[in-house]
């Protein structure tokens, strides 16, 4: 049997070819088709196994339905909540608008990866983190005239002429969670972070606890936090630890439990992220919300709307106090 066609669907449903096209491309409600007609067309399409061709749909409506989301092409990148949350937010919003998200992994040669993507797919827009692309790759997107949304997951938005710029104020949430935490008597604070530069969230912690040590784990996952915390405990346990993400903080909590260190009586632990279905909820981790899923959704919306050139918006963060910290004013034994 050959591929099912619109004609097969139209014949079974008793409607015109145009009606099949409009219904199967999601325009039935906008064009005023009766719900019963639309349902009859969909049922007929399911029965004959008809799937609209993407190329035909693009020609009919004269625009691409694909938004690229550039992601780092590293072995552990897709295990990181920040990457997953951006993709989840982007895909949910794209789907609600009748679009699709195409993850584009980039690493050693981001320019080549984007050239391949642009050659294979007509893009309606691209969502990128500036730290994942070099200047040459940014020029490729500019020359291709693809609407771009720059998302800064760790810093406030910076105006970007001709493009959308979105960002996150990490420090407001860190300051708030510290203000809600019993810091009286803290003597050995530690900021546990991963490879790379110190993020804005870490700078806020160090401003509040100026004598804190900065300890770098080998990576950003739970096992990296567990290893780094185990080494710390062998040299003398901290009494307050701020993990640069929830996975590092979770690893620290697990290491503390393995060594008989009481949380939060002997050691208070704060994370950062509070991602959907993350370990922070399972462990009762006090943390800071990180609206990266919302960031992904807003970025997709902006490029679908034509780029909304000049849009510059910064999202805030907020405290999520659970059981790995003591409320302000409570003693360690309280």
LINNOR-V836703 format. One record per helix or strand of 3 or more residues. SS is the DSSP state (H for helix, E for strand). FROM is the first residue (numbers start at 1). LEN is the number of residues. If there is no record, write none. Layout:
SS&FROM&LEN  SS&FROM&LEN
This chain:
H&6&8  H&17&8  H&35&14  H&54&8  E&66&7  H&77&3  H&81&16  E&100&7  H&110&11  E&125&4  H&130&3  H&135&9  E&148&5  E&164&6  H&170&10  E&189&5  H&200&9  E&213&4  H&222&14  E&240&4  H&246&13  E&268&3  H&279&4  E&286&4  H&292&13  E&312&5
